[in-house]
Amino acid sequence: MASQTEKRTDHSGEWQQLHQLVKEKAFEFGNFILTSGKESTYYFDGKQVTLSPVGAYLFGKLIVDKLSGANINAVGGLTIGADPIAGAVAAVAGMQGLKDLKLFIVRKEPKKHGKCRYIEGPALNAGDRVAIIDDVITTGGSIKKAVEQVEELGCKVVKVIALVDRKEGGTEMLQALGIDVDPVFNIEDFVK
């Protein structure tokens, strides 16, 4: 399968700059156990990019670009991977005049006080078209949890955008649910 680098015809400066930042700051090589329980010879720490000013801006801008024409009403994902990304998308969307785009965070369990919600942010409405965001797709388990919570409200998740797809089955699982998966990078862009 072609890498995102090979598939891109528009090698924008922002994409190239984000690629370099991810390459320099987000990968560590060794022996690691992933959230899924799988072993890996590398670890991808997306928060090194999504919690940096330049990385957050660049990823937020690329997400907003990927939303263009998709008629998306809301963007969010599972805490904690999606938290800084949602903030970045909110800032970029505001700068671009997308004042009606709703940003949200899905908790891993409902809040135990107040309104006891799973989803924080502006109210999502039945029929809203939603994009789920995350820093990485591995098996897709975390993203699927967010999808389930959002769809319980009657929303339709139509797109998943991640910084890096590790190509370990998550994309295929999400596509089988009828969701378009559109990562900025695939693992082949960094690990040959």
C-alpha positions in Angstrom: 0.0 0.0 0.0 1.3 3.5 -0.8 2.3 5.7 2.0 0.6 9.1 2.5 3.8 10.7 1.2 3.5 8.8 -2.1 -0.3 9.4 -2.3 -0.1 13.2 -1.8 0.1 15.3 -4.9 -0.1 18.6 -2.9 3.1 18.6 -0.8 2.1 21.7 1.2 4.7 23.4 3.4 2.4 22.8 6.4 2.2 19.0 5.7 6.0 18.8 5.2 6.6 20.8 8.4 4.3 18.6 10.4 5.9 15.5 8.9 9.3 16.7 10.1 8.0 17.5 13.6 6.4 14.1 14.0 9.6 12.4 12.7 11.8 14.3 15.2 9.6 14.4 18.3 7.0 11.6 18.3 8.9 8.4 17.6 11.1 6.3 19.9 12.6 3.0 19.0 13.1 0.0 21.3 10.7 -2.6 22.8 7.3 -1.4 23.9 3.9 -2.8 24.9 1.0 -0.8 23.3 -2.4 -0.1 24.8 -3.8 -2.9 22.7 -1.3 -5.3 24.5 0.7 -5.8 21.3 4.5 -5.6 21.3 6.2 -3.1 19.1 9.7 -2.1 18.2 8.7 1.6 18.1 6.5 3.9 20.2 4.6 6.8 18.7 3.9 9.5 21.3 1.6 11.9 19.4 1.2 14.2 22.4 4.8 15.4 21.8 3.4 17.0 18.7 -0.2 17.8 19.6 0.8 19.5 22.8 3.4 21.7 21.0 2.4 25.1 19.7 3.6 24.5 16.1 2.4 20.9 16.0 -1.1 21.7 17.4 -1.5 24.5 14.9 -0.3 22.5 11.9 -2.4 19.4 12.8 -5.5 21.6 13.5 -5.1 23.3 10.2 -4.8 20.1 8.3 -7.9 18.7 10.1 -9.9 21.7 9.2 -8.7 21.4 5.6 -9.8 17.7 5.6 -13.3 18.7 6.8 -13.8 20.9 3.8 -16.8 19.8 1.8 -17.7 17.0 4.2 -20.6 18.9 5.8 -19.3 18.1 9.3 -21.2 19.6 12.3 -19.0 18.4 15.1 -15.4 17.2 15.8 -14.1 15.4 18.8 -12.8 12.2 20.3 -11.9 10.2 23.3 -9.9 11.8 26.1 -6.9 12.2 26.4 -5.6 11.8 22.8 -8.3 14.0 21.4 -8.1 16.8 24.0 -5.3 18.9 22.6 -6.4 18.2 19.1 -9.9 19.4 19.7 -8.5 22.6 21.2 -6.3 23.1 18.1 -9.2 22.5 15.7 -11.3 25.0 17.7 -8.7 27.7 17.4 -8.1 27.1 13.7 -11.8 26.9 12.9 -12.4 30.1 14.8 -9.6 31.8 12.8 -11.3 30.6 9.6 -14.8 31.8 10.6 -16.3 28.3 11.2 -18.2 29.6 14.2 -20.8 26.9 14.2 -18.5 23.9 14.3 -19.0 22.0 17.6 -16.0 20.6 19.4 -16.3 17.9 22.1 -14.4 15.4 24.3 -15.7 11.9 25.0 -14.9 10.8 28.6 -13.9 7.2 29.2 -16.7 6.9 31.8 -19.5 9.4 32.7 -18.8 12.2 35.0 -19.9 11.2 38.5 -21.4 14.6 39.4 -23.1 17.5 37.7 -24.8 16.4 34.5 -23.1 12.9 34.6 -22.3 13.1 30.9 -20.0 11.1 28.7 -19.6 13.9 26.2 -18.3 17.4 27.2 -18.8 20.4 25.0 -21.7 21.9 23.1 -24.7 19.6 22.8 -24.6 17.2 19.9 -27.9 16.7 18.2 -29.4 13.7 16.5 -28.5 13.9 12.8 -25.2 15.8 13.4 -22.5 14.6 11.1 -19.4 14.0 13.1 -15.6 13.6 12.6 -13.7 11.7 15.3 -10.1 12.8 15.9 -7.2 11.1 17.6 -3.4 11.2 17.5 -3.0 7.5 16.5 -5.0 4.6 15.0 -3.7 1.2 16.0 -6.5 -1.4 16.5 -9.1 1.4 16.5 -10.5 0.4 20.0 -10.3 3.9 21.5 -11.8 5.5 18.4 -14.6 2.9 18.4 -15.5 3.9 22.0 -15.9 7.5 20.9 -17.9 6.5 17.8 -20.3 4.4 20.0 -20.9 7.2 22.5 -21.6 9.8 19.7 -23.8 7.5 17.8 -25.9 6.7 20.9 -27.0 10.4 20.6 -28.3 9.8 17.1 -25.3 11.4 15.4 -23.6 9.9 12.4 -19.8 9.5 12.5 -18.7 9.9 8.9 -15.0 10.5 9.2 -12.0 9.7 11.4 -8.9 11.8 11.2 -5.7 10.8 13.0 -2.2 12.1 13.0 -0.7 8.6 12.3 -2.2 5.3 11.3 0.0 2.4 12.5 -1.7 0.1 10.0 -2.6 -2.6 12.6 -6.2 -3.2 11.7 -7.9 -0.1 13.1 -8.6 1.5 9.7 -10.2 -1.6 8.3 -12.4 -2.1 11.4 -13.6 1.5 11.2 -14.1 1.3 7.4 -16.2 -1.8 8.0 -18.5 0.4 10.1 -19.0 2.7 7.1 -16.6 5.4 8.3 -14.1 7.2 6.1 -10.7 7.0 7.7 -8.3 9.8 6.6 -5.0 9.9 8.5 -2.5 12.7 7.9 0.3 10.1 7.9 0.6 6.3 7.7 3.4 4.5 9.5 5.2 3.9 6.2 5.9 7.6 6.2 8.3 7.1 9.1 9.2 3.4 9.6 10.4 1.6 6.5 
